[in-house]
Amino acid sequence: MKKASRCYWDSICNISRNPRMFYSMLNKISNHVSHDINTSNLIIHNNRIISNPQLQSNLFVNFFALRIQHEPIPLDYNGVHNSNLNHSIQIQETIKAIQTTRNSAPGADNIPAAWFKSLNNQQVHTLTASFQEIFITTNIPQQWKHSLIIPIPKPSKDKTIISSYRPIALTSVGEKIFERILTKRISTFLLTQKKIPPCVYGFLPLRDNQLAIYNIQSNILEAHQQKDFFIGINLDIKSAYDSVYIDGLIQKCLHIGITGYIVKFIHHFLQDRVLQVRWRNQLSKTKVTQRGLAQGSVLSPILFAIFLFDFEDTLEEGVQVSIFADDIFIYCSHNSPDHIVKKLRRTMNNVYQWCKYWKLNISPEKSAVADLSRRRMSSHPDISYAGVPLPWKTEIKYLGFIFSKTNQNNINIKYLCTKARRKINALKSIAYKTYGPRTKDLISIANNSICSIFFYNCSTINKWSATHLHICDVIQTTALRTAMGLPIWTPNIILLKLAAQETLSRKIQRLATQFFLKHIAYGAHSPLYRNDGTSSVQLTNKDSSALEQILSAFNVDINHIIKFPITLDCLNIKCKINIHSFLFQDKSLPKTTIESLFEDTIRTHFSNFFLIATDASKSQQITSIAGTS
């Protein structure tokens, strides 16, 4: 029983790395189930009350498969085949795709991920050969196009209305494995060839939301320093994935160099997909749809990024944009508000024409305009989309971060603390039970699900005042006291020592430094730099000086940082770890002997290698030394 309990809580600790899953999981454990659920299972349609589950499932499938007008475009696949995208599928690609596949619910074929993970080498070879045949012939198995839809109610919506549900698609695991192979190839191509502009973030390596928020915040701070006006517009795309113009997407793929077998597969894969809804243990009729990108598809996020790659062409000179999936933030700064308004009005007209051509819809009522400068505007001028005025607001929430004209840091710290305290209260429900997790598991849950809230956007949070950072430390110590069952009068220094943790404020600053060093090391691959090598994201003065101080403390110049290779093709780059392999790897030897043996080893065994000598001990202060031979 003890072993089973420990295994259970070990798995819960892994789940707790996902903050959303953590809170819902604790609610289930504590039997705190929301009663705001449509227990009557009634659906209102055309002023009629439908109670039969079979009829309800058919209503759902008709709604989710709603047809849109399909205008085919003549597409030419006979261009030059991109060899990097269309080479034969390697067994290493299949193995890696299987390893990274989650143990999620299977699709209509009912083949789970565990079945693929249990295959031996010979069976993986056979699977790779079948993948290669599908890749060349585009003869896609019908089950790969069959999506099983589970309607999930949207929060705070009327459960009797069909539009209050969002579709969650269960697709074939084999299809997901194959898509991961293609996604890896496409993302590597887009990254190394700089096909996606730096303003498009998300679903690509190095394009995280933290960099998107930092870029906007650095521009706001620059406007404050120059005493300029700063106006931002947050646009909401209506049914983003469902509205993607398939032939237009394929045309854009061909335009940026995604050609050959891979683009043919994508085109065939997105056409004539079959939807079926599972609702109240009933399956609906099947419905063929041509509607946008496939829900639940591994390829869909990166294809949506490709679809928006030319959105920046709509911007007037001096106007900038940040795009993360379907969240678009357009902003402009200048010393004249009339100049900004004129630029933004022209940009919004261009955006309307662009969306009309590519068949995307913007929801003006869900969009917002905000003045984020420190100067006061005499009035709020009219900025419209398609003739509909966009509402002015005092703040804009973008990617979980709140941009506000006044008290921005106070608003964000209150927002984060509210989330953290709610999770601490949930943690208390299991921390004091005899059958609950061990102390080390509770500490792990506190770190993964509560303290990690403040790691998000650490590159922006690290510039908060000492008072705000102290509030972060209070949240950390409160969570650790709850996890360890220690009284409130326990000194913080002893608490952190017992939990083997560093202070949260110090960790935030350390993670921020690692964030900047990481992107500097990525070099040309990082969205910090444009295609011509110029900087697209400027570090704030505070971050730049802090980075220089850290490097000077280690007697390291920023030019000493080794940049990553030009290509990131995992099949051509090999990384080897040598532990106790050479004579110099012996701490008992004198320092001078280790140095001479190290130099001899490098000359003898390693030529034209990137070398990283690192301390592998379990310590909070991790050190590494890198060099080239």
Phi, psi and omega in degrees: 000319179296318180296318179296320179296317180293320177297321180297312183288332173298319178291325178296323178298324176293320178296325185293350175293339175262106186301324181294315180293328183298311185293317179294325179294317179293326177297320179292319180297321183273004182060028176266074182267132179294133179265004179275055182239148181287081183289340181281344178056044178253140177237130178261124181220124181053045178063020176241144178265120181254125179245341181289123183297327179294315178295322179296317179297323178292325176296320179296314183293325176294324180287314183289332181262021182306124185285143172245159183293124182256117179249104181293146177245135175297119184246136181252109179268003188270014178287187181292128179285132177281112186293330180292335181263340191242013177289165183300145180289126182268153180295330178297324178295318180295316181299315181294322179295322178293318182296326182271002179278130181284158177275059181272176182295139180287169179271209184293337180279349177062025176264114184281167179293329180300328179295317179291324181287345179268000182290143175274179185299318181296320180291325176293323175300315179297318178297319179297319178297320178292324175299318181296320179295318177296321182297319184280317187271345187053029175273084189279130176303139184298328180293336177290334180267000183264116179251130176264116187262131174248112178289127179242128182293139175285146181295141176060033177242158179289117186286353180269359181250132184299322182292353178275008181242143174251143182277130171250118188263133171257118183241168183298135178294322177300321177297317180297321178297315179296319180296325179296324177297313180292321180298319178298317180296315183294316182295321177296318179297313181296324183286310184288328181267000178054046182278335180258126182296158182298342183283350180262118183244164174090140173066013174229148177304138177075353184260063183274164182291337179297320179292324179298314181292321180297321180298315179295315183296321179295324177291324177295316180296323178296320177296323177296317181295322181271003180057043177263163170279150180220118179239131179241147178234125176256119182256142179245120178274128182281123179047061191304303184295321183290341185264001183294129179281107191299308181296327176294321176298314180296322178299320178290323176300314179297324183295322183268002174105008175273096188233177174084210183302323189294320180285329175296317179299314181301317182295314180293324182294325183277347182268146173052049176280151184251128178249143175214133186257135172254119184216121179053049177064020178237141176259135179280177170291159177276150182220130178273135182226150173247021192274104167054208181280154182285128175293137179080003181277141178290329181284334190304314182300315182287329176292325178292324176297321177295321182297331182260010188295332182259015180297328182294347176293343180280349188279137171286162180298131181093350178262138180239164182217150172232123184240123173229106185056239182262011176262120183239127179237112180255135183211158181206143178230144179190162179281353178242119179294328178296322178296317180296313182298319180297317179295317182290325177296316177296319179297317181295327175294320177295321178297319179298315180295322179295313180295324179295320181291319183263010170063039172255151181241131175259139177265100181299325183291336178264354177273173183204152173239141181215143172268115185250014180269171178270352178272151183266129176272140182292330180205168177257100183292160182281121172238119190242158170233122181054037178082357180257119180297137176277136183289139175274137179227162181278342181209158179230130176261119183228119180056039176081001179244137184261118174264126184222153179290321182231147175053042182297316181294321178297318181297317182289322180292324176293320180297315181290320180294324177298316178297317183294317181294325177297323179283329175296319177297323177292324179295325180299331184292341179242351187286332187250020180260142183295331181266009183281188184285165175288166182299319181295327177291321178295322177296319178298317178296319179298320180289314186289327190247343182247302180294330182294342177301326183273348176286331177296128182064035179297334179292340176261321181294331184297345180263007176292163180291166179298328179295315180293320178294327176295324177298321176299318179295324179296319177299318180297311182294325177296316180295319181290323177297320177296319182291323185265352179068030181265150181291164186292336182276003177295125180301143183299323182296323177287320179301313181292326179292317180294324180274355181056048182236151169266161181299147184296320181296321179292322179293322177301315180293323178293317179295326177296318178296317177298324180299314181290318179297322180299314183288329175293321179292329178291340175060232185296339180286337184284143175292001171297339185238144176276181180298327182275005178090352178285158183283133177258341178231119181268132174289141176293161182300321181295316180291321181296315180292322178296321179294319179296321179296318180295316180294321180292329178296329177264008181056045182236135175267152182297335179286349179281348181290126182281125179280151178292156179299164182297318181260144178247023181292112186295339182284338184256353181249127180243136178242125181239134180252125180249112178243119181056037182264338187234164186295326184287348182275062181214110184292342182285344181284154175297154184299318181295324178294318179299318182296316181292319178295323179297313181296320178296319180296318180297315181295325186277314191254337187233112172234136182060045179241151165272127184243136176231114175261118188230151175274117185267011181287158181277091184220152176289330180265092183269128181242149176209149178235128181241151178197171177243148177251000000 
